[in-house]
C-alpha cells in the first residue's frame, strides 16, 4: 500500500512538471523605411516674377489654401530664399 502511495506521488509530480516551452520566434524588426518624399513646393505670391532666373520681387509666403487669391505665383522646391520681399528658388 505504501508503494502505491509513493508511486502515485512520483507520477503526480512527474505529470505536473512541464518541460520548458519552445523558444518563441524572434520579435519582428520595426519597419525602418524612410518616409515617402511628400514635401510640397514653397509658394510665394509676388508682384513680379522672373521665370528664367526663378526669382520674384514683392513676394510673401502663400499658403496653398489661398492660391486662388494671387495672380503672380513663384513656386520653389525644397531650396529657396526670401529676403525683404525678394524670393529666389534654388536648384
NORBEL-V558797 format. One record per residue. RES is the residue in one small letter. PHI is phi in whole degrees, 0 to 359 (none if undefined). PSI is psi as a letter, one per 40 degrees, with the letter a starting at -180 (* if undefined). OMEGA is omega in whole degrees, -180 to 180 (* if undefined). Layout:
# NORBEL-V558797
res={RES:RES}
phi={PHI:PHI}
psi={PSI:PSI}
omega={OMEGA:OMEGA}
This chain:
# NORBEL-V558797
res={x:x:x:x:x:x:x:x:x:x:x:x:x:x:x:x:x:x:x:x:x:x:x:x:x:x:x:x:x:x:x:x:x:x:x:x:x:x:x:x:x:x:x:x:x:x:x:x:x:x:x:x:x:x:x:x:x:x:x:x:x:x:x:x:x:x:x:x:x:x:x:x:x:x:x:x:x:x:x:x:x:x:x:x:x:x:x:x:x:x:x}
phi={none:295:293:294:293:293:298:297:296:294:295:295:293:292:289:281:281:252:288:295:294:298:299:286:297:300:298:293:286:292:285:245:290:293:295:294:282:245:286:266:292:273:255:232:263:238:285:222:225:256:289:291:270:55:230:213:244:65:263:224:302:232:294:303:294:249:298:283:271:240:266:237:241:249:249:249:284:273:242:202:217:223:222:51:86:259:251:216:267:270:252}
psi={d:d:d:d:d:d:d:d:d:d:d:d:d:d:d:e:h:h:i:h:i:i:h:i:i:i:i:i:i:i:h:f:i:i:i:i:g:f:h:i:i:h:i:h:h:i:d:i:h:h:d:d:e:f:i:i:i:f:i:i:i:h:i:d:d:e:d:e:e:h:d:h:h:h:h:i:b:e:h:i:i:h:h:f:e:h:i:h:i:i:*}
omega={179:180:177:180:179:179:178:180:180:179:179:179:-180:179:-179:-179:179:176:-179:-178:179:-179:-179:179:180:180:-179:177:178:179:-176:176:178:180:178:-180:-178:179:179:174:172:-177:176:172:-173:173:177:180:173:-175:179:-179:-176:177:178:178:180:-174:174:175:-179:175:-179:-178:-176:-175:-179:-179:-176:-180:-178:-173:172:-179:180:175:-177:178:-178:177:176:-178:179:177:178:-179:177:177:176:-179:*}
